[in-house]
Structure formats: C-alpha cells, structure tokens
Amino acid sequence: MRIMIKGGVWKNTEDEILKAAVMKYGKNQWARISSLLVRKSAKQCKARWYEWLDPSIKKCSKNH
C-alpha cells in the first residue's frame, strides 16, 4: 500500500491551476479545487489563496 503525503513547495503551475479553479468554482469549493491538485489538500489550497494569491490582499514591499 502506498501512502500519498500532500504538501511540498507550491509550483507555478499549481498556482495557475488554483487561480483558474477559484475563478471557475468560487471561494467555497476547496474540496473540489483540491481534487485538481493531487499534491494539495483543501486546507492547503484555501491557505495558499488567502495568504498569497488573492488579488484583494495587500502585499507589502520590502522597501518601505
């Protein structure tokens, strides 16, 4: 029996899939969205969206 551990560093292609899936399914379908990303859980997808990819978040530059 092989156990798949989800996680690891996010790849650019995974970010693009996540962005497209959020646009298609919305921000409440994390289980459905994570099914498109074999290595990521619904919780990881949600966190990645809200912490990094959501266009409404304000990103601070290192040079204040």
Secondary structure, DSSP 8 states (H G I E B T S, - for coil): -----------HHHHHHHHHHHHHH-TT-HHHHHTT-TT--HHHHHHHIIIII-TTS----S--
